[in-house]
Amino acid sequence: QVQLVESGGGLVQAGGTLSISCLASGDTKSINKMAWYRQTPGKQRELVGVISRSGSIVYDDSVKDRFIISRDNAKNTVSLQMNGLKPEDSAVYYCHIKTWDLRVYWGRGTQVTVSS
């Protein structure tokens, strides 16, 4: 089992910067990929960015030039630095991990609200 706890989030003005983090605990040696997803009411959860244990990164096109995902394998954390925030970035952001044997775990989510 892996437990995920997000921190950060909150309210920020458009154009601002916000960082969120996720701490993993439990069977952390089994973690391969760490990712951030986001979801707004009535819409499907969508991938924001994913980073593998080796550091390979993939971003959604909507955030590619603005957000930075990073991880610290020693501390079992994954972070998302969000720059140039837009109102449409407002969502609940979820931490997600996938293990080497394809188990999936989710955090409870943290709200990010961008005011115009």
N, C-alpha and C positions, 0 to 999 in steps of 0.2 A: 504494500500500500504506500501511496505517496499523498501527502497533504500539501495543499497550496494555500498561501495566505497573501492576498494583495494588499498593498498600501499605497498611499498617495491618492491622486485624484482630487476632484473638487471643482471649483468654479474659476474660470479664467476668461479674460477678455479676448476677443478675436485678435489674432496676430501674436498672442502671447505664447509662452512656453510652460509646459507642465511635464513632470516625470512621474511615472508610476513604477512600482516594483513588485516582485513576487518572490516569496521565500518558500522553497520546497523543503519538506522534511520527510522522514521515514526512509523508504527504500530508494534513496537518491542515487545510488550507484547504477540503478536500472534506467535512469533517465537518458534518453537520446535527444529528442528534439524538444525545445521549449518555444512557446509561441504566445502571442497576444491575439485575441479575437475581440470583436465588439458587436454590440447588438442594440438596436433601437426598437421601440414598441412596434409590433406588427411586422417586423422584418426578421429575416433569418440572420443567425449569427454569422459574421463574416471574418475571414482571416485578415489581420492587419500586417503581421510579420512573423516569421519563424526563423529560429537559429538552431543549427545542429550543434552537437557536442564539439565538433571540430571547428565550428565557427562559420559554416556556410549560412548565408542569409538570403531570404526571399521576402520581398515586400509586396503588398497590394499596390497597384499602380496609383491609387488615390493618395497614398502617403509616401511614396517612394523617395521623393526629394525633400521631405519635411521631417519624417520620423526616423529615429535611430534605435534599433533594438540591440541589446548587448546582454551578455551573461557572464557570470563568475562561477565557474565550475567548483572552485574551492569553497565558495560560500553558498552554493546551490541557489543562486538568485538569477532572475532574468528581469531586465528593466526596459522601459520604453520611454525614450525622451521624445516629446512631441513639440515640435517647433512650428511656428507659423499657423497656429491653430485656427480653424474655421468653425463657424456654427454647425456645419454638417458633420464635424468630428464628434459632436456631442453624442454620447452613448454610454452604456455600461461596458466596461472593458474587462475581459476575462483572461486570466492566466490559464494556459493549457500545456500539458506535457504529454509526450508519448514515449513509452519505454522501448527498450530494444526488442522486447517480445510483444510489442504493439498494444500494450495496455494504455488506456487514455484516462487522464484525470483533469478535472476542472477546478479552478478556484470559484469563490462565491461572487466575484465581480466587484468592481469599484466604479463609481459614477464619475464621469467627466462631462462637465457642462461648459460650453463656450458661448459667451454672450456676444451679441453683435453690437 
